[in-house]
Amino acid sequence: LEEVGKRNSNREAWLVIHGRVYDVTRFLEEHPGGEEVLLEQAGKDATESFEDVGHSADARDMLQQYYVGEIHPVMAS
């Protein structure tokens, strides 16, 4: 999670959803809720925010194209 935390700008925006890391940098300008929403969560675990919004199945499928890897349990602590 430390490495993800370094990626929190509009030049490199990574976030974690359900233990998976996504590089959403290319999606910032396309996000229907605006890039600010993603930038607020960049560098953090965005699972709760992602679920609170109630994203569609299409949105969940779209995440796969931004997948980077998974948070290792030891690294997450």
MMTF fields as JSON, N, C-alpha, C and O atoms, coordinates in Angstrom:
{
  "mmtfVersion": "1.0.0",
  "mmtfProducer": "UNKNOWN",
  "numBonds": 307,
  "numAtoms": 308,
  "numGroups": 77,
  "numChains": 1,
  "numModels": 1,
  "chainsPerModel": [1],
  "groupsPerChain": [77],
  "chainIdList": ["A"],
  "bondAtomList": [4, 2, 8, 6, 12, 10, 16, 14, 20, 18, 24, 22, 28, 26, 32, 30, 36, 34, 40, 38, 44, 42, 48, 46, 52, 50, 56, 54, 60, 58, 64, 62, 68, 66, 72, 70, 76, 74, 80, 78, 84, 82, 88, 86, 92, 90, 96, 94, 100, 98, 104, 102, 108, 106, 112, 110, 116, 114, 120, 118, 124, 122, 128, 126, 132, 130, 136, 134, 140, 138, 144, 142, 148, 146, 152, 150, 156, 154, 160, 158, 164, 162, 168, 166, 172, 170, 176, 174, 180, 178, 184, 182, 188, 186, 192, 190, 196, 194, 200, 198, 204, 202, 208, 206, 212, 210, 216, 214, 220, 218, 224, 222, 228, 226, 232, 230, 236, 234, 240, 238, 244, 242, 248, 246, 252, 250, 256, 254, 260, 258, 264, 262, 268, 266, 272, 270, 276, 274, 280, 278, 284, 282, 288, 286, 292, 290, 296, 294, 300, 298, 304, 302],
  "bondOrderList": [1, 1, 1, 1, 1, 1, 1, 1, 1, 1, 1, 1, 1, 1, 1, 1, 1, 1, 1, 1, 1, 1, 1, 1, 1, 1, 1, 1, 1, 1, 1, 1, 1, 1, 1, 1, 1, 1, 1, 1, 1, 1, 1, 1, 1, 1, 1, 1, 1, 1, 1, 1, 1, 1, 1, 1, 1, 1, 1, 1, 1, 1, 1, 1, 1, 1, 1, 1, 1, 1, 1, 1, 1, 1, 1, 1],
  "groupList": [{"groupName": "LEU", "atomNameList": ["N", "CA", "C", "O"], "elementList": ["N", "C", "C", "O"], "formalChargeList": [0, 0, 0, 0], "bondAtomList": [1, 0, 2, 1, 3, 2], "bondOrderList": [1, 1, 2], "singleLetterCode": "L", "chemCompType": "L-PEPTIDE LINKING"}, {"groupName": "GLU", "atomNameList": ["N", "CA", "C", "O"], "elementList": ["N", "C", "C", "O"], "formalChargeList": [0, 0, 0, 0], "bondAtomList": [1, 0, 2, 1, 3, 2], "bondOrderList": [1, 1, 2], "singleLetterCode": "E", "chemCompType": "L-PEPTIDE LINKING"}, {"groupName": "VAL", "atomNameList": ["N", "CA", "C", "O"], "elementList": ["N", "C", "C", "O"], "formalChargeList": [0, 0, 0, 0], "bondAtomList": [1, 0, 2, 1, 3, 2], "bondOrderList": [1, 1, 2], "singleLetterCode": "V", "chemCompType": "L-PEPTIDE LINKING"}, {"groupName": "GLY", "atomNameList": ["N", "CA", "C", "O"], "elementList": ["N", "C", "C", "O"], "formalChargeList": [0, 0, 0, 0], "bondAtomList": [1, 0, 2, 1, 3, 2], "bondOrderList": [1, 1, 2], "singleLetterCode": "G", "chemCompType": "PEPTIDE LINKING"}, {"groupName": "LYS", "atomNameList": ["N", "CA", "C", "O"], "elementList": ["N", "C", "C", "O"], "formalChargeList": [0, 0, 0, 0], "bondAtomList": [1, 0, 2, 1, 3, 2], "bondOrderList": [1, 1, 2], "singleLetterCode": "K", "chemCompType": "L-PEPTIDE LINKING"}, {"groupName": "ARG", "atomNameList": ["N", "CA", "C", "O"], "elementList": ["N", "C", "C", "O"], "formalChargeList": [0, 0, 0, 0], "bondAtomList": [1, 0, 2, 1, 3, 2], "bondOrderList": [1, 1, 2], "singleLetterCode": "R", "chemCompType": "L-PEPTIDE LINKING"}, {"groupName": "ASN", "atomNameList": ["N", "CA", "C", "O"], "elementList": ["N", "C", "C", "O"], "formalChargeList": [0, 0, 0, 0], "bondAtomList": [1, 0, 2, 1, 3, 2], "bondOrderList": [1, 1, 2], "singleLetterCode": "N", "chemCompType": "L-PEPTIDE LINKING"}, {"groupName": "SER", "atomNameList": ["N", "CA", "C", "O"], "elementList": ["N", "C", "C", "O"], "formalChargeList": [0, 0, 0, 0], "bondAtomList": [1, 0, 2, 1, 3, 2], "bondOrderList": [1, 1, 2], "singleLetterCode": "S", "chemCompType": "L-PEPTIDE LINKING"}, {"groupName": "ALA", "atomNameList": ["N", "CA", "C", "O"], "elementList": ["N", "C", "C", "O"], "formalChargeList": [0, 0, 0, 0], "bondAtomList": [1, 0, 2, 1, 3, 2], "bondOrderList": [1, 1, 2], "singleLetterCode": "A", "chemCompType": "L-PEPTIDE LINKING"}, {"groupName": "TRP", "atomNameList": ["N", "CA", "C", "O"], "elementList": ["N", "C", "C", "O"], "formalChargeList": [0, 0, 0, 0], "bondAtomList": [1, 0, 2, 1, 3, 2], "bondOrderList": [1, 1, 2], "singleLetterCode": "W", "chemCompType": "L-PEPTIDE LINKING"}, {"groupName": "ILE", "atomNameList": ["N", "CA", "C", "O"], "elementList": ["N", "C", "C", "O"], "formalChargeList": [0, 0, 0, 0], "bondAtomList": [1, 0, 2, 1, 3, 2], "bondOrderList": [1, 1, 2], "singleLetterCode": "I", "chemCompType": "L-PEPTIDE LINKING"}, {"groupName": "HIS", "atomNameList": ["N", "CA", "C", "O"], "elementList": ["N", "C", "C", "O"], "formalChargeList": [0, 0, 0, 0], "bondAtomList": [1, 0, 2, 1, 3, 2], "bondOrderList": [1, 1, 2], "singleLetterCode": "H", "chemCompType": "L-PEPTIDE LINKING"}, {"groupName": "TYR", "atomNameList": ["N", "CA", "C", "O"], "elementList": ["N", "C", "C", "O"], "formalChargeList": [0, 0, 0, 0], "bondAtomList": [1, 0, 2, 1, 3, 2], "bondOrderList": [1, 1, 2], "singleLetterCode": "Y", "chemCompType": "L-PEPTIDE LINKING"}, {"groupName": "ASP", "atomNameList": ["N", "CA", "C", "O"], "elementList": ["N", "C", "C", "O"], "formalChargeList": [0, 0, 0, 0], "bondAtomList": [1, 0, 2, 1, 3, 2], "bondOrderList": [1, 1, 2], "singleLetterCode": "D", "chemCompType": "L-PEPTIDE LINKING"}, {"groupName": "THR", "atomNameList": ["N", "CA", "C", "O"], "elementList": ["N", "C", "C", "O"], "formalChargeList": [0, 0, 0, 0], "bondAtomList": [1, 0, 2, 1, 3, 2], "bondOrderList": [1, 1, 2], "singleLetterCode": "T", "chemCompType": "L-PEPTIDE LINKING"}, {"groupName": "PHE", "atomNameList": ["N", "CA", "C", "O"], "elementList": ["N", "C", "C", "O"], "formalChargeList": [0, 0, 0, 0], "bondAtomList": [1, 0, 2, 1, 3, 2], "bondOrderList": [1, 1, 2], "singleLetterCode": "F", "chemCompType": "L-PEPTIDE LINKING"}, {"groupName": "PRO", "atomNameList": ["N", "CA", "C", "O"], "elementList": ["N", "C", "C", "O"], "formalChargeList": [0, 0, 0, 0], "bondAtomList": [1, 0, 2, 1, 3, 2], "bondOrderList": [1, 1, 2], "singleLetterCode": "P", "chemCompType": "L-PEPTIDE LINKING"}, {"groupName": "GLN", "atomNameList": ["N", "CA", "C", "O"], "elementList": ["N", "C", "C", "O"], "formalChargeList": [0, 0, 0, 0], "bondAtomList": [1, 0, 2, 1, 3, 2], "bondOrderList": [1, 1, 2], "singleLetterCode": "Q", "chemCompType": "L-PEPTIDE LINKING"}, {"groupName": "MET", "atomNameList": ["N", "CA", "C", "O"], "elementList": ["N", "C", "C", "O"], "formalChargeList": [0, 0, 0, 0], "bondAtomList": [1, 0, 2, 1, 3, 2], "bondOrderList": [1, 1, 2], "singleLetterCode": "M", "chemCompType": "L-PEPTIDE LINKING"}],
  "groupTypeList": [0, 1, 1, 2, 3, 4, 5, 6, 7, 6, 5, 1, 8, 9, 0, 2, 10, 11, 3, 5, 2, 12, 13, 2, 14, 5, 15, 0, 1, 1, 11, 16, 3, 3, 1, 1, 2, 0, 0, 1, 17, 8, 3, 4, 13, 8, 14, 1, 7, 15, 1, 13, 2, 3, 11, 7, 8, 13, 8, 5, 13, 18, 0, 17, 17, 12, 12, 2, 3, 1, 10, 11, 16, 2, 18, 8, 7],
  "groupIdList": [1, 2, 3, 4, 5, 6, 7, 8, 9, 10, 11, 12, 13, 14, 15, 16, 17, 18, 19, 20, 21, 22, 23, 24, 25, 26, 27, 28, 29, 30, 31, 32, 33, 34, 35, 36, 37, 38, 39, 40, 41, 42, 43, 44, 45, 46, 47, 48, 49, 50, 51, 52, 53, 54, 55, 56, 57, 58, 59, 60, 61, 62, 63, 64, 65, 66, 67, 68, 69, 70, 71, 72, 73, 74, 75, 76, 77],
  "secStructList": [7, 2, 2, 2, 2, 6, 7, 3, 3, 6, 6, 3, 3, 3, 3, 3, 3, 6, 6, 3, 3, 3, 3, 7, 4, 4, 4, 6, 6, 6, 7, 6, 6, 7, 2, 2, 2, 2, 2, 2, 2, 6, 6, 1, 5, 7, 2, 2, 2, 2, 2, 2, 2, 6, 7, 7, 2, 2, 2, 2, 2, 2, 4, 4, 4, 4, 3, 3, 3, 3, 7, 7, 2, 2, 2, 2, 7],
  "xCoordList": [0.833, 0.0, 0.873, 0.456, 2.07, 2.993, 3.309, 3.325, 3.56, 3.862, 2.665, 2.835, 1.473, 0.258, 0.117, -0.29, 0.45, 0.337, 1.164, 0.858, 2.203, 3.05, 2.423, 2.885, 1.388, 0.773, -0.57, -1.629, -0.507, -1.726, -1.827, -2.178, -1.52, -1.611, -2.286, -2.571, -2.537, -3.173, -2.196, -2.597, -0.923, 0.05, 0.17, 0.611, -0.22, -0.16, -1.122, -0.821, -2.271, -3.314, -3.618, -4.223, -3.184, -3.469, -4.411, -4.365, -5.272, -6.106, -6.33, -6.075, -6.811, -7.031, -8.524, -9.189, -9.037, -10.43, -10.421, -9.968, -10.924, -10.966, -9.599, -9.499, -8.556, -7.221, -6.502, -5.373, -7.148, -6.535, -6.136, -6.858, -4.995, -4.464, -4.815, -4.65, -5.302, -5.669, -4.989, -4.961, -4.441, -3.865, -4.943, -5.138, -5.633, -6.764, -6.371, -7.237, -5.087, -4.597, -5.261, -5.713, -5.322, -5.898, -7.408, -7.997, -8.031, -9.482, -9.939, -11.135, -9.008, -9.363, -10.322, -11.352, -9.989, -10.814, -12.128, -13.059, -12.217, -13.418, -14.394, -15.55, -13.966, -14.813, -16.081, -15.999, -17.246, -18.512, -18.69, -19.365, -18.097, -18.21, -17.159, -17.131, -16.286, -15.214, -13.923, -13.93, -12.833, -11.526, -11.276, -10.512, -11.914, -11.703, -12.074, -11.427, -13.124, -13.585, -12.479, -12.208, -11.85, -10.774, -9.531, -8.865, -9.221, -8.021, -8.139, -7.13, -9.355, -9.553, -9.177, -8.716, -9.371, -9.115, -7.744, -7.304, -7.084, -5.795, -4.782, -4.661, -4.068, -3.055, -3.618, -2.897, -4.904, -5.552, -6.388, -6.528, -6.936, -7.921, -9.268, -9.82, -9.786, -11.025, -12.225, -13.278, -12.077, -13.141, -14.46, -15.492, -14.437, -15.682, -16.356, -17.567, -15.595, -16.151, -16.709, -17.784, -15.98, -16.421, -17.755, -18.663, -17.875, -19.101, -20.255, -21.407, -19.958, -21.007, -21.727, -22.917, -21.011, -21.591, -22.52, -23.455, -22.271, -23.109, -22.811, -23.713, -21.558, -21.15, -21.84, -22.144, -22.071, -22.716, -21.762, -20.564, -22.323, -21.508, -20.523, -19.388, -20.955, -20.06, -18.874, -17.743, -19.132, -18.05, -17.068, -15.854, -17.601, -16.735, -15.896, -14.718, -16.499, -15.759, -14.674, -13.585, -14.974, -14.027, -12.755, -11.68, -12.879, -11.714, -10.576, -9.404, -10.919, -9.9, -8.836, -7.682, -9.212, -8.213, -7.201, -6.187, -7.479, -6.574, -5.847, -5.116, -6.053, -5.483, -3.953, -3.345, -3.353, -1.891, -1.434, -0.473, -2.105, -1.719, -2.546, -3.567, -2.089, -2.804, -1.922, -0.696, -2.588, -1.872, -1.518, -2.388, -0.259, 0.182, -0.193, 0.03, -0.761, -1.19, -0.12, -0.439, 1.121, 2.198, 2.431, 2.707, 2.323, 2.548, 1.407, 1.618, 0.224, -0.94, -0.889, -1.543, -0.138, -0.111, 0.877, 1.011],
  "yCoordList": [-1.193, 0.0, 1.251, 2.308, 1.129, 2.271, 2.718, 3.914, 1.764, 2.085, 2.758, 3.71, 2.273, 2.874, 4.309, 5.193, 4.538, 5.866, 6.927, 8.115, 6.52, 7.461, 7.883, 8.83, 7.188, 7.411, 8.114, 7.513, 9.381, 10.093, 11.477, 12.453, 11.548, 12.837, 12.632, 11.504, 13.736, 13.592, 13.06, 12.772, 12.928, 12.327, 10.83, 10.103, 10.376, 8.949, 8.698, 9.016, 8.131, 7.913, 6.422, 5.813, 5.859, 4.465, 4.422, 5.288, 3.401, 3.187, 1.703, 0.894, 1.36, -0.039, -0.25, 0.521, -1.298, -1.703, -3.208, -3.984, -3.6, -5.016, -5.697, -6.82, -5.002, -5.589, -5.605, -6.086, -5.084, -5.028, -3.592, -2.649, -3.438, -2.118, -1.786, -2.606, -0.564, -0.093, 1.237, 2.13, 1.357, 2.619, 3.289, 2.934, 4.25, 4.898, 6.226, 7.025, 6.455, 7.71, 8.02, 9.143, 7.04, 7.26, 7.478, 7.97, 7.113, 7.214, 8.513, 8.803, 9.291, 10.495, 11.408, 11.813, 11.728, 12.664, 12.048, 12.775, 10.727, 10.038, 9.691, 9.373, 9.744, 9.316, 10.166, 11.392, 9.529, 10.276, 11.217, 12.24, 10.882, 11.727, 12.816, 13.591, 12.877, 13.864, 13.321, 12.414, 13.874, 13.376, 13.635, 12.907, 14.669, 14.998, 13.827, 13.58, 13.119, 11.98, 10.933, 10.406, 10.639, 9.647, 10.174, 9.438, 11.442, 12.005, 12.052, 11.949, 12.206, 12.161, 10.806, 10.713, 9.759, 8.404, 7.866, 6.822, 8.572, 8.113, 7.924, 8.75, 6.821, 6.514, 5.856, 5.67, 5.495, 4.921, 3.703, 3.335, 3.095, 2.033, 2.711, 3.346, 2.569, 3.239, 2.293, 2.619, 1.136, 0.131, 0.684, 0.543, 1.3, 1.784, 2.832, 2.777, 3.76, 4.797, 4.186, 4.57, 3.243, 2.579, 1.877, 1.981, 1.168, 0.43, 1.356, 1.075, 2.445, 3.397, 3.994, 4.298, 4.162, 4.755, 3.777, 4.197, 2.483, 1.484, 1.391, 1.533, 1.156, 1.07, -0.097, -1.128, 0.097, -0.913, -2.071, -1.993, -3.141, -4.29, -3.861, -4.337, -2.969, -2.47, -1.725, -1.888, -0.907, -0.166, -1.133, -0.94, -2.16, -3.155, -3.903, -4.176, -4.229, -4.904, -3.997, -4.459, -2.714, -1.75, -1.657, -1.366, -1.901, -1.84, -2.73, -2.392, -3.861, -4.835, -4.26, -4.686, -3.298, -2.737, -1.837, -1.453, -1.509, -0.651, -1.433, -0.854, -2.731, -3.591, -3.605, -3.779, -3.417, -3.438, -4.678, -5.332, -5.008, -6.146, -6.175, -5.497, -6.968, -7.094, -6.666, -6.75, -6.203, -5.822, -7.098, -7.919, -7.262, -8.422, -8.163, -7.061, -9.162, -8.951, -8.349, -7.52, -8.742, -8.207, -6.74, -5.932, -6.39, -5.019, -4.099, -2.899, -4.641, -3.828, -3.336, -2.349, -3.996, -3.594, -2.5, -2.06],
  "zCoordList": [0.0, 0.0, 0.0, -0.475, 0.528, 0.528, -0.893, -1.182, -1.774, -3.17, -3.842, -4.603, -3.567, -4.12, -3.624, -4.379, -2.368, -1.779, -2.476, -2.377, -3.176, -3.906, -5.235, -5.873, -5.639, -6.953, -6.772, -6.947, -6.425, -6.054, -6.691, -6.027, -7.967, -8.663, -10.011, -10.41, -10.706, -12.017, -13.068, -14.196, -12.707, -13.614, -13.404, -14.294, -12.234, -11.909, -10.755, -9.605, -11.067, -10.07, -9.941, -10.823, -8.827, -8.525, -7.337, -6.463, -7.313, -6.141, -5.943, -6.835, -4.76, -4.395, -4.201, -3.509, -4.816, -4.631, -4.392, -5.234, -3.242, -2.842, -2.974, -3.466, -2.527, -2.503, -3.841, -3.938, -4.868, -6.195, -6.514, -6.19, -7.144, -7.474, -8.928, -9.831, -9.122, -10.452, -10.737, -9.89, -11.94, -12.41, -13.259, -14.422, -12.675, -13.348, -14.005, -14.36, -14.164, -14.727, -16.073, -16.293, -16.965, -18.298, -18.254, -19.217, -17.14, -17.016, -16.351, -16.323, -15.821, -15.064, -15.822, -15.284, -17.056, -17.826, -18.296, -18.641, -18.315, -18.791, -17.675, -17.954, -16.438, -15.322, -15.263, -15.198, -15.284, -15.288, -14.094, -14.207, -12.969, -11.779, -11.7, -10.744, -12.711, -12.732, -12.16, -11.327, -12.607, -12.165, -10.687, -10.054, -10.125, -8.718, -7.808, -6.79, -8.198, -7.405, -7.306, -6.227, -8.428, -8.433, -7.728, -7.0, -7.943, -7.329, -5.803, -5.105, -5.282, -3.823, -3.253, -2.116, -4.038, -3.58, -4.009, -3.527, -4.904, -5.429, -4.305, -3.4, -4.393, -3.395, -2.159, -1.178, -2.18, -0.996, -1.359, -2.525, -0.318, -0.502, -0.734, 0.165, -1.946, -2.348, -2.329, -2.877, -1.71, -1.728, -1.209, -1.866, -0.057, 0.544, -0.342, -0.557, -0.842, -1.72, -3.003, -3.463, -3.57, -4.799, -4.571, -5.396, -3.461, -3.177, -2.793, -3.122, -2.107, -1.709, -2.913, -2.84, -4.012, -5.214, -5.925, -6.606, -5.773, -6.441, -7.923, -8.749, -8.267, -9.669, -10.386, -9.786, -11.662, -12.512, -12.791, -12.518, -13.34, -13.747, -14.839, -14.876, -15.72, -16.775, -16.189, -16.646, -15.177, -14.529, -13.866, -13.931, -13.237, -12.59, -13.625, -13.395, -14.755, -15.825, -16.392, -16.731, -16.493, -17.04, -16.2, -16.724, -14.91, -14.024, -14.504, -14.334, -15.102, -15.482, -16.406, -16.363, -17.242, -18.16, -17.45, -18.033, -16.198, -15.418, -14.318, -13.514, -14.294, -13.245, -13.292, -14.348, -12.114, -11.996, -11.234, -11.639, -10.144, -9.321, -8.052, -7.94, -7.1, -5.841, -4.683, -4.737, -3.634, -2.417, -1.68, -1.389, -1.382, -0.603, 0.853, 1.355, 1.548, 2.939, 3.846, 4.698, 3.684, 4.51, 4.165, 5.052, 2.887, 2.453, 2.903, 3.084, 3.082, 3.425, 4.867, 5.204, 5.707, 7.127, 7.401, 8.543]
}
